[in-house]
Amino acid sequence: MNTTAVYFVASPLQLLAARQIAATHERGSRQVLVWYKRGVGPLVEAEDWDASAYMPWPRWEPLPGPFGSHRRLLANLDAVAALVGRCDTLHLHSAVFDTEAVNYFLRALPERCGARRMRARILPDGVISIRRYPLTAGKRALQQLRHLRRLAAPELRYWTFGGDRIGSDAPFCDRVYVLPGLPHEYPAHKAVTLAPLVAPAGEAGHAVRRALVVGQPLQGAGLADAAERDRIAAAMQHWLQDAGIQEVDYKGHPKDPARELLQPDWHVLELDQPLETYMQHEPYAAVLGVRSSALLFARQIYGPAVPVLAFGWERLHFKSNDEREDMSRAFGELGVTLLPA
């Protein structure tokens, strides 16, 4: 039976997960990688895949001219089908399946590739994956509106579903990959726990007095206003000074071009690999951040002598108290220390 596994990825973490799944759970399949965030491209090693390519997001990179987004969807289908070729079985991997940029592949790609069987499998997405996100009435209505594309292109048949918006409850999904040590709310019969995505590093020696600060957008993402953001940055700076750390590396977030937390005397890291992989061979005396998934990986990578700290959650705007409690529990269970700003 000729099986092809396709991975739609949008972050370094999803890329790491896809690489492990390809080497283990999908061993023997043809491996096709599709990334739809340009920042992932420099991290892709083409020799790891049978085929790989960038896929423009239709809404943000439409084709020129009328109905550019619609025509981009069709062009993406043709491009990915060409990468896949003919096959009997398709396994489609994505962190979320309610978005139209990926959902239309569920029905259109098997037809284009002659596949008789298709299953969808969900990639982990860091702390976002610790809880369910039920589809609201508005989201369900939007799903129905997406059926209108069939009037112009019959192959664009949106697959509606209910329950969790990522698709974990949907009938087309048979597997949800989860990260080791993280709690989740997915159906037990679908959940598959991955091995650690990165190997633990040896304990950093006490002579190492460098720290790593993991940045992320706070004001830009609506998590905090400017004053709250500055309080969090100041709390980090004070902790570093009290700990006697003079050298600080700062890793910015792809969605944070302003580098909101960066201080003038910190060194900016420009990496050609995922941060989680970089941390395996770079010792630090401490790792600081706010609520980035990279803190969870740092806790797994570095030994217990290295503090991994999340600052200022009391100043963040969470979507709900349940989200705050779920994230607090997940960070606490993995040994990340929450400190006030």
C-alpha positions in Angstrom: 0.0 0.0 0.0 1.5 3.3 -1.1 1.1 5.9 1.7 2.1 9.5 1.6 2.3 11.7 4.8 1.8 15.4 4.3 2.8 17.9 7.0 1.4 21.5 7.0 3.6 23.4 9.5 3.7 27.0 10.6 6.3 27.0 13.4 9.7 25.6 14.4 8.0 23.5 17.1 5.6 22.0 14.5 8.6 21.3 12.2 10.4 19.4 15.0 7.2 17.3 15.7 6.8 16.6 12.0 10.4 15.4 11.7 9.9 13.0 14.6 6.6 11.7 13.3 8.1 11.1 9.9 11.0 9.1 11.4 8.8 7.0 13.7 5.0 6.9 13.3 5.1 7.4 9.5 8.2 5.4 8.8 7.9 3.8 5.4 5.6 6.5 4.0 6.6 9.1 1.4 7.2 12.3 3.4 6.0 15.7 2.0 6.6 18.9 4.0 4.6 22.1 3.3 5.2 25.2 5.4 3.0 28.3 5.2 4.9 30.7 7.4 8.0 32.1 5.7 10.1 32.1 8.9 10.0 28.3 8.9 11.7 28.0 5.5 15.3 28.7 6.6 15.0 25.8 9.2 13.9 23.2 6.6 16.6 20.7 5.5 15.4 19.5 2.1 17.2 16.2 2.4 15.0 15.2 5.3 12.0 15.0 3.0 11.0 13.4 -0.2 9.5 16.7 -1.3 9.1 20.1 0.4 7.8 23.6 -0.6 6.5 26.8 0.8 2.7 27.4 0.4 1.5 31.0 0.4 -1.4 31.7 2.7 -4.3 32.6 0.4 -5.7 35.5 2.4 -2.4 37.2 3.0 -0.7 36.4 -0.3 -3.4 36.3 -2.9 -2.6 36.0 -6.6 -2.7 39.3 -8.5 -6.0 40.3 -10.0 -9.7 39.6 -9.2 -10.5 36.8 -6.8 -6.8 36.4 -5.9 -7.4 34.5 -2.7 -9.7 32.0 -4.4 -7.2 31.4 -7.2 -4.4 31.1 -4.7 -6.3 28.3 -3.0 -6.6 26.4 -6.3 -3.0 27.0 -7.1 -2.0 25.7 -3.7 -4.0 22.5 -4.3 -2.3 22.0 -7.7 1.2 22.6 -6.2 0.8 20.3 -3.2 -0.8 17.6 -5.4 2.3 17.8 -7.7 4.6 17.3 -4.7 2.5 14.3 -3.5 2.0 12.5 -6.8 -0.2 9.4 -7.0 -0.8 7.4 -3.9 -3.3 4.9 -2.3 -3.4 6.5 1.2 -3.0 10.1 2.5 -2.2 11.1 6.0 -2.6 14.9 6.4 -1.0 16.5 9.4 -1.8 20.0 10.7 -2.0 21.8 14.0 -5.6 23.0 13.1 -8.2 22.0 10.5 -10.8 24.7 10.7 -8.8 27.2 8.6 -9.8 27.3 4.9 -6.1 27.3 3.8 -5.8 23.7 5.0 -9.3 22.3 5.3 -10.0 22.2 1.6 -7.1 19.7 1.2 -9.1 17.1 3.2 -11.4 16.4 0.2 -9.6 17.9 -2.8 -6.1 16.4 -2.3 -7.2 12.7 -2.2 -9.2 13.2 -5.5 -6.2 14.9 -7.2 -3.8 12.1 -6.1 -6.0 9.1 -6.6 -6.0 8.2 -2.9 -8.7 5.8 -1.7 -8.1 6.5 2.0 -7.4 9.7 3.9 -6.9 10.3 7.6 -6.1 13.6 9.3 -3.7 13.9 12.2 -3.1 16.8 14.5 0.3 18.3 15.2 1.1 19.6 18.7 1.3 23.4 19.0 2.9 24.1 22.4 0.8 25.4 25.3 -2.0 26.1 22.9 -2.5 22.3 22.8 -3.2 21.8 26.5 -6.9 22.7 26.2 -9.8 22.5 23.9 -11.2 25.5 21.9 -14.9 24.7 21.2 -16.3 26.2 18.0 -18.5 29.1 18.7 -21.8 29.7 16.9 -20.1 32.4 14.8 -17.3 29.9 13.8 -19.9 27.3 12.8 -21.7 29.8 10.7 -18.5 30.8 9.0 -17.9 27.2 8.1 -21.2 27.0 6.3 -20.4 30.2 4.3 -17.2 28.6 3.1 -19.4 26.1 1.1 -20.1 28.9 -1.3 -16.7 28.4 -2.9 -18.1 25.3 -4.5 -20.2 27.5 -6.8 -17.0 28.7 -8.5 -14.9 25.6 -8.0 -16.6 22.3 -7.3 -13.4 20.8 -5.9 -13.3 23.3 -3.0 -15.6 21.4 -0.6 -15.1 22.6 2.9 -15.4 19.8 5.5 -17.6 21.1 8.3 -17.3 19.7 11.8 -18.2 20.5 15.4 -16.5 20.4 18.8 -12.9 21.4 19.1 -11.9 23.9 16.4 -8.6 22.2 15.7 -10.6 19.1 14.5 -9.8 16.7 17.3 -13.5 15.6 17.5 -14.0 15.5 13.7 -14.7 12.1 12.1 -11.7 12.6 9.6 -9.2 12.8 12.5 -7.9 9.5 13.9 -4.8 10.7 15.8 -3.8 13.7 17.9 -0.1 14.0 18.7 0.7 15.5 22.1 3.9 16.5 23.8 5.4 14.5 26.7 4.6 15.9 30.1 1.9 18.3 29.0 -1.7 17.8 30.1 -4.3 17.8 27.4 -8.1 17.4 26.9 -8.1 15.3 23.7 -10.0 11.9 23.4 -7.8 9.2 25.0 -8.3 6.8 22.1 -6.9 9.4 19.7 -4.0 10.9 21.7 -0.5 9.7 20.9 2.4 11.0 23.0 5.5 11.8 21.2 9.0 11.2 22.5 10.9 14.4 23.6 11.4 16.5 20.6 14.9 17.5 21.7 17.4 15.6 23.8 18.2 16.8 27.3 21.4 18.7 27.7 23.9 18.2 30.4 23.6 20.5 33.4 25.1 23.9 32.9 28.1 24.5 35.2 27.9 27.1 37.9 30.7 29.1 36.1 28.3 29.8 33.2 26.8 33.2 33.9 24.8 33.7 30.7 21.1 33.8 30.6 18.6 33.4 27.8 15.5 35.6 27.5 12.7 34.2 25.2 10.8 37.1 23.7 7.2 37.2 22.5 4.7 39.9 21.5 2.7 41.1 24.5 1.3 44.5 23.6 1.2 43.4 19.9 -0.7 40.3 20.7 -3.2 42.0 23.1 -1.7 40.2 26.1 -0.6 43.4 27.9 -0.6 47.1 27.5 2.7 49.1 27.2 2.9 49.8 30.9 2.3 46.2 31.9 4.9 45.0 29.3 7.5 47.4 30.7 6.9 46.2 34.2 7.5 42.6 33.1 10.7 43.6 31.3 11.9 45.5 34.3 11.2 42.5 36.6 13.3 40.3 34.3 16.1 42.9 34.4 16.0 43.1 38.2 16.1 39.3 38.6 19.1 39.1 36.2 21.0 41.8 38.2 20.2 40.2 41.5 21.5 36.8 40.1 24.8 38.4 39.1 24.3 37.6 35.4 26.0 40.0 33.1 25.6 38.4 29.7 22.1 38.0 28.3 21.0 36.5 25.0 17.6 37.5 23.6 15.7 35.3 21.1 12.9 37.3 19.5 9.6 35.8 18.3 8.8 35.7 14.6 5.5 37.6 15.3 7.4 40.2 17.4 9.4 42.4 15.0 9.4 45.2 17.6 11.2 42.9 20.1 9.1 44.3 22.9 11.1 42.9 25.8 14.6 43.5 24.4 16.9 45.7 26.6 19.8 47.7 25.2 22.6 45.6 26.7 21.2 42.2 25.6 22.6 40.3 22.6 20.1 39.4 19.9 20.3 35.8 18.7 19.8 35.2 14.9 19.4 31.4 14.5 19.3 29.2 11.5 17.7 26.3 13.5 14.8 26.0 15.9 15.4 27.5 19.4 14.6 24.2 21.0 17.4 22.5 19.0 19.9 25.4 19.7 19.3 25.0 23.5 20.5 21.4 23.4 24.2 22.5 22.9 24.2 26.0 24.5 24.5 26.1 28.3 22.7 28.8 30.3 22.6 29.7 33.9 18.9 30.7 33.6 16.1 30.9 31.0 13.5 33.7 31.3 10.3 34.4 29.4 6.6 35.1 29.8 4.4 32.3 28.5 6.3 30.9 25.5 6.3 27.2 24.8 10.0 27.4 24.6 10.1 27.7 28.4 8.6 24.2 28.6 11.2 22.8 26.4 14.0 24.6 28.3 12.7 23.0 31.5 13.0 19.6 29.8 16.4 20.3 28.2 18.3 21.8 31.2 19.0 20.2 34.5 17.3 21.2 37.8 20.2 23.6 38.7 19.1 25.9 35.9 16.1 28.2 36.8 13.4 28.5 34.1 11.2 31.4 34.9 8.0 32.9 33.6 7.3 36.5 34.6 4.3 38.7 35.1 1.3 36.4 34.5 -0.8 38.5 36.9 -0.5 41.4 34.4 -1.5 39.4 31.3 -4.9 39.4 29.7 -6.0 35.8 29.3 -9.0 34.8 27.3 -10.6 33.3 30.4 -9.9 32.2 33.9 -10.0 28.7 32.7 -7.2 29.4 30.2 -5.1 31.0 32.9 -5.6 28.1 35.3 -4.9 25.5 32.6 -1.6 27.2 31.6 -0.5 27.8 35.1 -1.1 24.1 35.9 0.8 23.0 32.8 3.8 25.2 33.5 3.9 24.3 37.2 3.7 20.6 36.5 6.7 20.8 34.2 8.7 22.8 36.7 8.6 26.3 35.3 8.6 28.9 38.1 6.0 31.7 37.8 7.3 35.0 39.2 5.3 38.3 39.6 6.3 41.5 37.8 
